[in-house]
């Protein structure tokens, strides 16, 4: 669903792109690096079928994505964390901006539902 929506919205992309190293070490590979003539962004796709630890990983992913955008020296405009699946207990907290007050560079990472991301990508509004 994500790739056809990006294509329909006029975006190009690379899958499984290494964008540097994660905080604490190790390669930071994102699901998608996408761009249009106007901007470029990172996309991390998270699926939660049943409740579990994926929810606890979202804040660290947001921190790592913000760091990648900062390190890009202006080549990346922002990052998205896309939450899909029915197993999220904290989905509303995350997509309503609940992490913003806790993260220094929260403005660089937007957390959205899969449905919201698809709609925006289809319309070229990322």
Buried (B, 14 or more C-beta within 10 A) or exposed (E): EBEEBBEEBEBEBEEEBEBEBBEEEEEBEBBBBBBBEEEBBBBBBBEBEEEEEBBEEBBEBBBBBBBBBEEBEEEBBBBBBBBBEEBBEBBEBBBEEBBEEEBEEBEBBBBBBBEBBBBBBBEBEB
